[in-house]
Amino acid sequence: MSLLPVLRRASAVAFLFLGAGAAQASVALHLAVSTEREHKPGVSTSLPARETQDSDVVLGEQFISIREGQSLTVLDFATRRRHVVDTAAGTYASYSLFDAVGFRAIELRHRQGIAGILKAGGVAQHAPSPVYEEQALSVPDGQRRGPLQPQVQEGTVLWSLEQQPLLNLAIAGSPVSDDVARTFAQYVRYTWGAHPLVLKMLAGGKRIPADFTLHYQEVAGSVTRRLRVSGLNMDAPATYSLAAYRPRPLMADAPALERVLAQAALLPPLGSQAHPALRAEAEKQFAAEKPFDAFLTMLEDHFSTGALVEKLSRQQQLAMQACQPIHDLTRGLLAKDKEGIADALATVQGLRQQHGQGQPVLALFEGNLRAKLGQWPQATALYLQVLQAKPHMAAVYQDLGDALYAQFDAPNAWRSWDAGRAMAPGLRQFRKINDLERDLLRNYPDFFAGGTPLAPADQPSTSRPASRTKTVGSTNLP
C-alpha cells in the first residue's frame, strides 16, 4: 500500500485534529505490523498463519489516535473515553476506557481458571505459561516476577522472563521525551499487548524503537508479531475534535441490546413530575385495595427516580403487612442457596402469570434470580424486555451491565452502567460499579494517564437496605 507522507495524512483529517498552535505538538508515526502464527500439530483454527496490518498513529499529550484504513480509534485519557470513527461514513461511537482493562482483568481470571482445570486433569502442559498470559493481556497475575533478562544478538537484544522470550528489541530508534516514550508504550498496551515489565522498559527507554518483535504463546501455538516504525513526525497536530462527525446511527435491523443502549444514551433526564406521577398511581392502587400492585409501582418509582418507599399511611402499612404476595416475594428474593433461589424463581414466575408477563418489576426480579443461577442469557433477555418497556428504570441498567460483564461483553457493560448512572447517579445499586472503577484505577494505574476524577466514594445513597426481619418498605431488594 502506498503511503502519503505523515503531514499529508494529517492534513487530510485536519477537521479531526485541531488546535496545534497553543498546545504541545504530538508525535505521528507509521507502523507496519506483521503477525506469524505457528500452530500446534492437530490444532484446527481459522486464524491465518501470516497477516499484516498498517497503522498511522498520533501520540498526543492526553490522547492516542490509531488509523487503520477507514477506521480511526481515539483513546482519550482526559475523559477516559474511546471513540471509534468510521471516516467513510462520517460517524463515530464512544465507549469507556474502563472496559478495556475491565475485560482483561476478568479474562485473566478466566484463563487462570482454565489453567487450574487443565492442571487438575493432568494436562497442564497444554496451558500457556502465566508469563505469556501477562504478555497477551498486559496485566500482572499477582505472582512475584524477577527482572527481564537480556541476551545481546546481532543488532537486537532479546529480553526474556523466567526463560520465556518476550521481546526482540532493535538497537536503532529515535530519541523522544519521557512523555512520548510512555505514550508509545501505552499504544502497545492497548493495541497489541505486552508484558507489564516489557511496557515499563519501553516507557522508560527515552526512544521509539525502529523495529521490535513481541513473542506470545497461545493454546493453539506460538505467535510472533513484528512492529516496524517509520515516518516519525515530531510536529503533528496537538489535539483532536469529533465535531466533523455525527454519532453512529441506529441500524434498522439492530439487535435489541443495541437498540436499548442507543436509546438510553439519548434519553433526557426524568422530569420533576415523574416521582409524583408514579406515587399518585400507587395511591390509586392502595385505594382500590391492591397493595401488591402499589408495592410494585413504588419499586418502579425507586428504580427510576431513586425515590424512597416511604410516607405510607398507617392503613397502607397494614395493607402491605397483610399482603402475602409481598412477603412471598421479598423472602424469595433474599434467598442465598441454589434451592432457595430456584423456589423464589418459581414464585416470581407464578406472580408474573397473575399480574402479566409485561409487569416490569417482576420481570426484573426474575432476571435477577436467573442471574444468581448463572443463567446470564435468560437474565439479559429479561432486562432488555424491561428496558424496552421502561427505558427510564435506571437501576435495570446496572443489572444488565452485570449480566453483560459476566458474559465478557465489557464494552456494552460499561455502556449500560454509564447510562444508568447518568439517569440516577445516587442509586445505591451503582456503588459497586463506582468501586469497581476505583479498583481498576488502583490495580492497573498504567492503563490510565490523568483523567477526570471519579465520584466520591462516600456518595450518599438514595436507597435503604432490606433485612431478613423487615422487608416492607425496603428499596434494596436483590
Secondary structure by P-SEA (a helix, b strand, c coil): cccccaaaaaaaacccccccccccbbbbbbbbbbbbbbbccccccccccbbbbbbbbbbcccbbbbbcccbbbbbcccccbbbbbccccccbbbbbaaaaaaaaaaaaaaaaaaaaaaaaaccccccccaaaaaaacccccccccccbbbbbcccbbbbbcccccccccccbbbbbcaaaaaaaaaaaaacccccaaaaaaaaacccccccbbbbbbcccbbbbbbbbbccccccccccccccccccccccccccaaaaaaaaaaaccccccaaaaaaaaaaaaaaaaccaaaaaaaaaaaaaccccccccccaaaaaaaaacaaaaaaaaaaacccaaaaaaaaaaaaaaaaaacccaaaaaaaaaaaaaaacaaaaaaaaaaaaaaacccaaaaaaaaaaaaaaacaaaaaaaaaaaaaaaccccccaaaaaaaaaaaaaacccccccccccccccccccbbbbcccccccccccc
